[in-house]
Amino acid sequence: MVRTPLTPEEHERGERLGMLLRAARGERSMVEVAASAGLSAETLRKIETGRAPTPAFFTVSALAVTLGLSLDEVAQACALVPLAPA
């Protein structure tokens, strides 16, 4: 299966996700957060640096729970256009 290249917007969304996760992690170590979310530290590093701009939903969900973020907060932070309130 050939994967289509990501658009610049998808890369930007991945960078926004990475910034949100780094900020939410604060002083906690990458290893600690990754282990709590059931991920490797390298996977978390790739997401935080934007090298993995489209992580799986369950990966994002596990990180959100571990970092005390709601999925609404994650969606809002990663939206290219501000989302309207529900």
C-alpha positions in Angstrom: 0.0 0.0 0.0 1.3 3.4 -1.0 0.6 6.2 1.4 -0.1 9.6 -0.1 2.3 12.4 1.1 1.0 14.6 3.8 -0.1 18.1 3.0 1.5 21.1 4.6 -1.6 21.6 6.7 -1.3 18.0 8.0 2.3 18.7 9.0 1.3 21.9 10.7 -1.5 20.1 12.6 1.2 17.5 13.8 3.4 20.4 15.0 0.5 21.9 16.9 -0.1 18.5 18.5 3.5 18.2 19.5 3.6 21.6 21.1 0.4 20.9 23.1 1.8 17.6 24.4 5.2 19.1 25.3 3.4 21.9 27.2 1.1 19.5 29.0 4.0 17.2 29.9 5.7 20.1 31.6 8.5 18.9 33.9 7.5 15.2 33.6 10.0 13.1 31.8 9.3 11.8 28.3 10.0 8.3 29.5 7.5 8.6 32.4 4.7 10.0 30.2 5.3 7.5 27.4 5.3 4.6 29.8 2.1 5.8 31.5 0.4 6.0 28.1 1.7 2.6 27.0 4.1 4.0 24.3 7.8 4.0 23.8 9.7 7.2 24.6 10.8 7.3 20.9 7.2 7.3 19.8 6.4 10.2 22.1 9.6 12.0 20.9 8.5 11.6 17.3 5.0 13.0 18.0 6.3 15.9 20.0 8.9 16.9 17.4 6.4 16.6 14.5 8.3 13.6 12.9 5.1 11.6 13.4 2.4 14.2 12.5 -0.5 11.8 12.2 -0.4 9.4 15.2 -3.3 6.9 15.6 -6.4 8.0 17.5 -5.8 5.6 20.3 -2.2 6.9 20.8 -3.5 10.5 21.0 -6.3 9.3 23.4 -3.8 7.5 25.7 -1.6 10.6 25.8 -4.5 12.9 26.5 -5.7 10.8 29.4 -2.1 10.5 30.8 -1.6 14.3 30.5 -5.1 15.3 31.8 -6.2 16.7 28.5 -9.7 16.3 27.0 -10.0 15.3 23.4 -11.9 18.6 22.8 -8.8 20.4 24.0 -6.6 18.4 21.7 -8.9 19.0 18.7 -9.1 22.7 19.4 -5.3 23.1 19.7 -4.7 21.1 16.5 -7.4 22.8 14.4 -6.1 25.0 11.6 -9.2 27.0 11.8 -10.8 27.7 15.3 -13.6 25.3 16.0 -17.0 26.6 16.8 -18.2 25.8 20.3 -20.6 22.8 20.5 
